[in-house]
Amino acid sequence: MRNYFLAITFYFTLITFNSFAQWQPDVRLTNAPGNSNTTYNNAWCIASSGDVVHVVWFDQRDGNYEIYHKRSTDGGITWGSDTRLTNASGTSQYPSISVSGQVVHVVWDEDRDGNDEIYYKRSTDGGISWGADTRLTNAFSTSESPSIAVSGSVVHVVWYDLRDLNYEIYYKRSTDGGISWGADTRLTNNSASSWYTSVSVSGSAVHVVWHDNRDGNEIYYKRSTDEGVSWGADIRLTNAIGESYYSCGAVSGQVIHIVWQDTRNANSEIYYKRSTDGGVSWGADTRLTNDPAASEYPSVSVSGSAVHVVWEDQRNNAEIYYKLSTDGGLSWGADTRLTNNAGNSFFTSVSVSGSAVHVVWQDNRDGNYEIYYKRDPTGNPMFTLNLTAFIEGFYNSVSNNMISDTARVYLRNASAPYAIVDSSKSKLDINGTATFNFSNTSNGTPYYIVIKHRNSIETWSSSGNPFISNLLTYNFSTASNKAYGNNMKSVDASPVRFGIFSGDVIRDGFVNLTDIIKVLNDGTNFVSGYVVSDVSGDNSVNLTDLLITSNNSSGFVSIKRP
């Protein structure tokens, strides 16, 4: 009976992990006479935002190596043409890419000035057009292998540098989206060499990981909690008999995930480590691979509690493998082989956006190295919020329903400063119900649910609420105390229903004279259609809208939040 129970448990565990596995065929992205190469695993050469996927690489179709970019605007289904980003006499190589909305940031190293320096370029229209090259370093010796991460308008770049006679890790940032840049900051200072650094960011916290040989080859970590202004001490993450190197890090909220390759088991295996408190303390090393061949160059991407790892593996020939954790790194699914061809597949990189997982690598199945891509459109488990909320001005107490309209829900941390974790947009139907999907969240973590509507008061849930098994149900309408500070209005006595206050037309968090004037002016001018001053949702600005706004202004209605 015990063995039967274990078999059933194992079977359902496999179902849990494999239910996400719907990998589609390999897509060849380049077809040029020279070699096309991706970057080392410490930096990502793929980035995604919504349905837009960006890939960068370097290739020699033009005689010397140049940086190229390619994008898909439909989640990786189809791809645009190659765009050459550099045109210099030197060698341009090892690009890294990061994206924030429509702004795409790329860094690379290049020797147009005699020795390798770090260069930067950005696009402000999602990769359609590109600005000029910006030289970030000006040192007398080599600066190489940059990694880039962005949070809002703050851009963070790290690399290793030989200006101090041995290799050290350096950092540079821009606080205005890449327009201007601060000074170089030296992050390491020891007699050994430090290489191949990786940077990730969550809000104001910046996390850097690398390997150096001050103690043999070990993995080290450093963090800044103030957007790169100041930095904490180096923290040694590994202490094993073998060598630990080629690390890569990713972060979601307070949880930091590090992967690397390690020879403590005689051949190279992929290892993993995490911190759940923003880098203050770290859990034990976790061995992710266990096969007689070498497993190397891992890349990691995280979305809430889903952690995605890819690497190259020699168990067949050099092929790309993938592994998933759906519980924030506590447990892991089986290895999944992503490539199967006669050539060799190297230097893979992974990105996640929405429900999709995107992977890119270089591959010589076609004689020379070309860039290949693969996706799993449902590989990133989504979190579902089933929400019920009524909008005061749109509700009809006779029919007991409301005019359907779009709302956006933000999930915020339950502790100060209540940072936004994720957001989703959906349409509240006539019954006030809607489904909102999130990817950058975790099970068991409480979040404030915040509703924003085009002309209503921003409304917070009364407390933090956790997702359980990727699902959360919340009903604002049953009582005023379902909103923080009881900040809702009774809209129906039978059945008893409460709705979020209407009338915040200019969206400043208050219903006041400014809103009244806007509604009055639009009503006087017979404005109609889907406009913010239509507080009752009937596509016409009239006396009803003015009465709702005036009443809530008289009641000093405003946002209430922790």
Disulfide bonds with the S-S distance in Angstrom:
none
